[in-house]
Amino acid sequence: MKFKTDKPYKVIHSQKLAGHLMARGFVLVGTEPDRRGNGRNVFLFRKSDELERAITEYSSNRSQFEWSDVSQCKRPLTHGPERAQSSTRAGSSRD
């Protein structure tokens, strides 16, 4: 489905921001391939003042949101130091 990304939609390029917005109750209208041809998707939300405030808040407190959201996850992290250690162990067993 193609959306006209000019007026009624806000295009979000960050998957983390899109996830944060959805967790805050904003409805994802759709996705489409990034027009820049980088193989990624963009996330479309209806434009609103509340959405803009949430994006501004996220941008100004990004590191706080990223770590506070992680603490609420019910499954183990798949990135960060834990992954680096397991990759190192896997690499050493191949040697």
TORDOKE-572324 format. One record per atom (N, C-alpha, C): z, y, x; residue in one letter. Coordinates in steps of 0.2 Angstrom, whole numbers, padded with zeros to 4 digits, always signed. Atoms other than C-alpha are relative to their C-alpha. Layout:
ZYXA;...
//
This chain:
+0000-0006+0004M;+0000+0000+0000M;+0000+0006+0004M;+0000-0006-0004K;-0005+0017+0007K;+0003+0005-0004K;-0003-0006+0003F;+0006+0032+0004F;-0003+0006+0004F;+0002-0007-0003K;+0001+0050+0007K;+0007+0003+0002K;-0006-0002-0003T;+0014+0055+0019T;+0001+0008+0001T;+0000-0008-0001D;+0011+0074+0017D;+0006+0003-0004D;-0005-0004+0004K;+0023+0080+0003K;+0006-0004-0002K;-0007+0002+0003P;+0035+0069-0007P;+0004-0005+0005P;-0003+0005-0004Y;+0039+0057+0007Y;+0002+0003+0007Y;-0002-0002-0006K;+0049+0059+0023K;-0002-0006+0004K;+0002+0005-0004V;+0042+0048+0037V;+0005-0001+0006V;-0005+0001-0005I;+0055+0040+0048I;-0003-0005+0005I;+0003+0004-0006H;+0050+0032+0065H;+0005-0005+0002H;-0006+0004-0003S;+0067+0025+0070S;+0002-0006-0005S;-0003+0005+0004Q;+0072+0008+0063Q;+0007+0000-0001Q;-0007+0000+0001K;+0090+0011+0066K;+0002+0006-0005K;-0001-0006+0005L;+0089+0028+0056L;-0001-0003-0007L;+0002+0003+0007A;+0080+0019+0042A;+0006-0004-0003A;-0006+0004+0002G;+0094+0006+0042G;+0006+0004-0002G;-0006-0004+0001H;+0107+0019+0042H;-0001+0003-0007H;+0001-0003+0006L;+0099+0028+0028L;+0001-0004-0006L;-0001+0004+0006M;+0098+0013+0017M;+0007-0002-0001M;-0007+0002+0000A;+0116+0008+0021A;+0004+0006-0004A;-0003-0006+0004R;+0120+0026+0014R;-0002+0000-0007R;+0002+0000+0007G;+0111+0022-0002G;-0007+0003-0002G;+0007-0003+0001F;+0094+0030+0001F;-0005-0006-0001F;+0005+0006+0001V;+0080+0019-0006V;-0006+0001+0004V;+0006+0000-0004L;+0066+0014+0005L;-0006-0001-0004L;+0006+0000+0005V;+0050+0018-0004V;-0005-0005+0003V;+0005+0005-0003G;+0039+0008+0008G;-0001+0001+0007G;+0002+0000-0007T;+0032+0005+0025T;-0007+0000+0001T;+0007+0001-0001E;+0016+0007+0033E;-0001+0001+0008E;+0001-0001-0008P;+0008+0006+0051P;+0000+0007+0002P;-0001-0007-0003D;+0012+0021+0062D;-0008+0002+0001D;+0007-0002-0001R;-0004+0031+0063R;-0002+0002+0007R;+0002-0001-0007R;-0002+0033+0081R;-0003-0006+0004R;+0003+0006-0002G;-0008+0016+0083G;+0004-0004+0006G;-0004+0004-0005N;+0007+0009+0093N;+0002-0007-0002N;-0002+0007+0002G;+0009-0007+0083G;+0006+0000-0004G;-0007+0000+0003R;+0025-0001+0075R;-0001+0003-0008R;+0000-0002+0006N;+0029+0003+0057N;+0004+0007-0001N;-0004-0005+0002V;+0035+0019+0049V;+0004-0001-0007V;-0004+0001+0006F;+0048+0020+0035F;+0000+0006-0004F;+0001-0006+0004L;+0045+0031+0020L;+0006+0000-0005L;-0005-0002+0004F;+0059+0039+0010F;-0002+0006-0004F;+0002-0006+0004R;+0058+0052-0004R;+0004+0006+0003R;-0003-0006-0003K;+0061+0069+0002K;+0006+0003-0005K;-0005-0003+0003S;+0077+0077-0003S;+0005+0004+0004S;-0004-0003-0004D;+0090+0089+0003D;+0006-0004+0003D;-0005+0005-0003E;+0103+0075+0004E;-0003-0004+0005E;+0003+0004-0005L;+0091+0065+0014L;+0000+0004+0007L;+0000-0004-0006E;+0089+0079+0026E;+0007+0001+0003E;-0007+0000-0003R;+0108+0081+0028R;+0002-0006+0003R;-0002+0006-0003A;+0110+0063+0031A;-0003-0001+0007A;+0003+0001-0007I;+0097+0063+0045I;+0003+0005+0005I;-0004-0005-0005T;+0105+0079+0053T;+0006-0003+0002T;-0007+0003-0002E;+0122+0071+0052E;-0001-0006+0005E;+0001+0005-0005Y;+0115+0055+0060Y;-0002+0002+0007Y;+0003-0002-0006S;+0106+0064+0073S;+0006+0003+0005S;-0006-0003-0004S;+0122+0074+0078S;+0005-0004+0002S;-0005+0005-0002N;+0133+0059+0078N;-0002-0007+0001N;+0004+0006-0001R;+0121+0046+0083R;+0004-0006+0003R;-0003+0005-0004S;+0132+0037+0096S;+0006-0003-0004S;-0006+0002+0004Q;+0147+0037+0084Q;-0002-0005-0006Q;+0003+0004+0005F;+0136+0029+0070F;-0002-0007+0002F;+0002+0006-0003E;+0129+0016+0081E;+0005-0005+0001E;-0005+0005-0002W;+0145+0009+0087W;+0005-0001-0006W;-0004+0001+0005S;+0155+0011+0071S;-0004-0005-0005S;+0004+0004+0004D;+0141+0002+0061D;+0001-0007+0003D;-0001+0006-0003V;+0142-0012+0074V;+0007-0004-0001V;-0006+0003+0001S;+0160-0015+0071S;+0001-0003-0007S;+0000+0003+0007Q;+0157-0019+0053Q;-0005-0006-0001Q;+0004+0006+0000C;+0144-0032+0057C;+0004-0007-0001C;-0004+0007+0000K;+0149-0050+0052K;-0003-0005+0004K;+0003+0004-0004R;+0138-0058+0064R;+0000+0003+0007R;-0001-0003-0007P;+0139-0057+0083P;-0006+0004+0002P;+0005-0005-0003L;+0129-0044+0093L;-0005-0004+0003L;+0005+0004-0003T;+0112-0050+0099T;-0003+0005+0006T;+0002-0004-0005H;+0111-0036+0112H;+0006+0003+0004H;-0005-0003-0004G;+0121-0027+0125G;+0003-0005+0005G;-0002+0004-0005P;+0132-0035+0138P;+0000-0008-0001P;+0000+0007+0002E;+0134-0052+0129E;-0007-0003+0002E;+0007+0002-0001R;+0115-0054+0129R;-0002+0000+0008R;+0002+0000-0007A;+0113-0049+0147A;+0004-0005+0004A;-0003+0005-0004Q;+0126-0061+0153Q;-0003-0007-0002Q;+0003+0007+0002S;+0118-0076+0143S;-0007+0000+0004S;+0007+0000-0003S;+0101-0071+0150S;+0001-0001+0008S;-0001+0001-0007T;+0108-0071+0168T;+0002-0007+0001T;-0002+0007-0001R;+0116-0088+0165R;-0006-0004-0001R;+0006+0003+0001A;+0100-0094+0158A;-0005+0000+0006A;+0005-0001-0006G;+0090-0087+0173G;+0003-0004+0006G;-0003+0003-0005S;+0102-0095+0185S;-0001-0008+0000S;+0001+0007+0000S;+0100-0112+0178S;-0007-0003+0001S;+0007+0001-0002R;+0081-0111+0180R;-0001-0001+0007R;+0001+0000-0008D;+0083-0108+0199D;+0001-0007+0003D;
//
